Amino acid sequence: MKAIAEAAHKKGCKIGVDLAHSIGNVFPNLHQDEINFTVWCHYKYLNAGPGAIAGLFVHEKHHQNPSIPILAGWWGHNKTMRFDMASEYSAIPTVEKWQQSNPPIWQLASLRASLEIFESVDLKELREKSIRLTHYLEKLIDELLPDDVEIITPRDPEQRGSQLSLKVKAGAKASVEDWMHKNEGIICDSRGEIIRVAPAALYNTYEDVARFVYALRKFCKTHQLEHQQDKLELRARL
Ligand SMILES: *Cc1c(COP(=O)(O)O)cnc(C)c1O
């Protein structure tokens, strides 16, 4: 991110980063890396639930810059004069000025419950656990799964978070998603032939990881078998 930010700034651009898959997963230093702004959702690694409100970061150096246009809502207005109803808008000189209106309270409650848990853990330890857990997943996949499952995420732990994307070629006609759900009670997310496996360091265990890999191994075996049976049937029919 630092290198991308430097390249952007050299061209006179501001840099904004989508942290949807980073927040609560890897812990970049946004001020040090000179990132101008970022946005993210709270429902992935931060566990605030589907439909949770989004987050926004704006680099401190922009907070008091009046030339940056904002959507001026009453929650961004200087609190001491909020009800004076003056004709001039007076923005709060912090990141609070980007707030517009009342936030939805149930979503804040679930987000708060999640953030309290994150407050109570050491983020450095969480990241170390995440690196070990992801490495364990990688090792098991390499050792136990056939070549038609390919890891397409970088192998260097510094270049990835708590996730491996797998290309699953076994049994092209079967959906891994349906099979895993029906047979193993595991809910997968697939995009075409890619499934994304994310052991969350906060609560997933080495046992969870092993269980997943063994389930996927069963899927591969079953579908290779079906594939062979299809071929035999076809031959018999011919
Ligand atoms: C999940 C995700 C988002 C968040 O989108 P929402 O509209 O908040 O659901 C944004 N960018 C990426 C890359 C994502 O994976």
The ligand as an SDF file (V2000), in Angstrom:
LIG
                    3D

 15 15  0  0  0  0  0  0  0  0999 V2000
  -17.4580   -7.1340    0.7160 C   0  0  0  0  0  0  0  0  0  0  0  0
  -16.7680   -6.1210   -0.0890 C   0  0  0  0  0  0  0  0  0  0  0  0
  -17.1900   -4.8000   -0.0750 C   0  0  0  0  0  0  0  0  0  0  0  0
  -18.3460   -4.3370    0.7630 C   0  0  0  0  0  0  0  0  0  0  0  0
  -19.4780   -4.1780    0.0340 O   0  0  0  0  0  0  0  0  0  0  0  0
  -20.8920   -3.8830    0.7530 P   0  0  0  0  0  0  0  0  0  0  0  0
  -21.6230   -3.1070   -0.2820 O   0  0  0  0  0  0  0  0  0  0  0  0
  -20.6120   -3.1200    1.9840 O   0  0  0  0  0  0  0  0  0  0  0  0
  -21.5140   -5.2110    1.0380 O   0  0  0  0  0  0  0  0  0  0  0  0
  -16.4970   -3.8870   -0.8380 C   0  0  0  0  0  0  0  0  0  0  0  0
  -15.4210   -4.2610   -1.5770 N   0  0  0  0  0  0  0  0  0  0  0  0
  -14.9990   -5.5300   -1.6140 C   0  0  0  0  0  0  0  0  0  0  0  0
  -13.7900   -5.8800   -2.4330 C   0  0  0  0  0  0  0  0  0  0  0  0
  -15.6490   -6.5110   -0.8840 C   0  0  0  0  0  0  0  0  0  0  0  0
  -15.1970   -7.7650   -0.8880 O   0  0  0  0  0  0  0  0  0  0  0  0
  1  2  1  0
  2  3  1  0
  2 14  2  0
  3  4  1  0
  3 10  2  0
  4  5  1  0
  5  6  1  0
  6  7  2  0
  6  8  1  0
  6  9  1  0
 10 11  1  0
 11 12  2  0
 12 13  1  0
 12 14  1  0
 14 15  1  0
M  END
$$$$
